[in-house]
Amino acid sequence: MTTPLDASQAIVKSNDDAVSALPFSDERDLAATDKGFIAALESPVVTNAGGDPVWNCAEFDFLTDNCPPTANPSLWRQSGLVAKHGLYEVTDRIYQVRGLDLSNMTIIEGDTGVIVIDPLISQETAAAGLELYRKHRGDKPVVSVIYTHSHIDHFGGVKGVTTQDQVDAGKCSIIAPAGMVEHAVAENVYAGTAMGRRAAFMYGAALPSGPQGSIGAGLGQTTSTGTATLINPTITISETGHTETVDGVEIVFQMTPGTEAPAEMNFHFPQLRALCMAENATHTLHNLLTLRGALVRDPHVWSKYLTEAITLFAAKSDVLFASHHWPTWGTDELTEFLAQQRDLYGYLHDQTLRALNQGKTGLEIAEDIQLPPALENVWHTHGYYGSVSHNVKAIYQRYMGWFDGVPAHLWEHPPVESAKRHVDFMGGADAVLEKARKTFDEGDFRWTATVVNYVVFADPSNAEAKELLANTYEQLGYGCENGTWRNFYLMGAYELRNGPVGTPTNTAAPDIVAALSVDQLFDAVSLRVDGPASWDAHITLDWKITDEDRHHRTELRNGVLIHFDVPDGAAAADATFTLTKPVLMGILLAGLDVPQAISDGSISADGDVGKFGELAGHLDNPDPDFAIVTP
């Protein structure tokens, strides 16, 4: 494995300059991250049932050292705060487990048991967090779990704090915003393979932790690698003002769809004068378009919901906590915190629209935009997870799409063909590399990356180009204030030197896949149809799903698999299969053998049952190891 380079003089100077430009005299967050600390895990390593580590609280202990030249001092500071771990008292009857996963788990003490908010990514880390709480606060039963929104780091560990049997018996409720399961499943299954591969870059999956490697992702340090689970909600919240009393604790909900997630909610605890802001107000500028990929979020709506939260809850609250980072205490302080977060998203939205209506493109706006000093000079508006640059481009994309209006950009060559032509026009690979070494030495790493990337895509066997590009990505990473940018650059360098690492984690866990509706299930299968190979195929299959009383049809024609409930009087299908939904999932997603299932009675079939095998032959599999930094 190639040893990473030291920071270049250009990066050393850039990072040194950042120190004088940052508000290091403001040390309130240092005190806030330690406030209420009770205890850490006795062993910093959380393991799965097989003894394999899924999380290591001590992995980032090096962040207590002084910031090295290979890290942006602002990100180093943020990561050091986020890496703190243990059980913390937020206020009377409210506790948080922090630093045991990408997110926080919050525990509210009720009359007889506890309410768990957002049980992390993995069953194992959630169980470890609950055990830590119980060790210091008593063995109280979990009477309810609240999912604030539809991202996996806020529900995946649910079976570490309760069980399906407890929920089925009515001993534990699961509360979630309307649409939470549908959005969670869609995100993790439909585009899950591509998102998962890019998430490996976003969270630095293969990077060693250290001053020249991963130092955190800004929102949290990284993602745990344990067992992701899901239990469906028993109580769905769909309206702002909806109030539930759970184990004697009153909770007032505010719906915030289209903000940080398509299904998300904030909520207030009037008796405790505490406000949970989910992931809508944290100690960073959040993503409007996450680098792993997602639908573009709406900063205009986000800003309006923050105003609504201030109006509804701020004056009635003494503490604000969220599903990442540390709380904010004091009514005046939390009100100003929310107002600054509100102004941040509103400013980016409005100024991007102002500039695009003056004819500027997303790239130009991102390069020019500056935050007001009052926002720039507080830590929690800095782009540790989202960034001003890529958020502005996302806003442009939301309104204007991928095309910037320049005719030359309407029908460009794809990356490899474009790269070959660029390299040829620039005098060949040797000439490009000779010039690129000079721009590297001059510290112009953005341009060096652009031109050397052409050489790599024109000829991925060019070892000299790959090494220069890796070195360039490395320097760019060392200078990033944004944790996910740093990880992307350093992962790019890693894969150029060592080859693809693939996708280390799988978000399409069995519980998540099992939550697919029949319609989502067939939607997911339709995404695997090899269209060109299926142009001439015409296959119609009926599915009688007995446990859902559904009679559904799939029809493959013109390379598209459509599906719909069978109307009365419809023509006969090529074959009809009668089965339960679990068996349907087995044959569509898990490779269950259809003839064997017919033989053992799991499926009854009529018509030409061989047509299913023909349909299956038109499906291909997604590639979790696809190339990113090479063609």
Protein Blocks (a to p, Z undefined) as FASTA:
>chain_A
ZZdddddfklmmmmmmmmmmpcfklmklmmmmmgopabdcfblcdcdfkopafbdfklmm
mmmpccdfkbcfklmmmmmmmmpgcdddfbghiacdehiafbdcdddddfklccdeheaj
blklmmmmmmmmmmmnopaddfbdcdfblcfklmmmmmmmbcfklmmnopaccdddehkl
mmmmmmmmmmmmmmmmmmmmmnommbccdjklcebehjambdcfbdcdddddfbdcfbgh
iacdeehiacdddddehilbmbdcddddfknopacehjmbccbdcdfbdfkbpadddfkl
mmmmmmmmmmmmmmmpcbdcdfehjddehjklmmmmmmmmmmmmmmmmmmmmmmmmnopa
fklmmmmpccdfklmmpfklpcfkbcfklmmmmmmmmmnojbnoiaklmmccdfklmmmm
mmmmnopjklmmmmmmmmmmnopaklmmmmmmmmmmmommlmklmmmmmmmmmmmmmmpm
blklmmmmmmmmmmmmnopebjabafkbfklmmmpcfklmmmmmmmmpcfklmmmgccdd
ddddfklopacddddeehiacdddddehiacdfbdcdddfklmmmmmmnopafklmmmno
paccehjfklmmmmmmmpccddfkbcfkbZZ
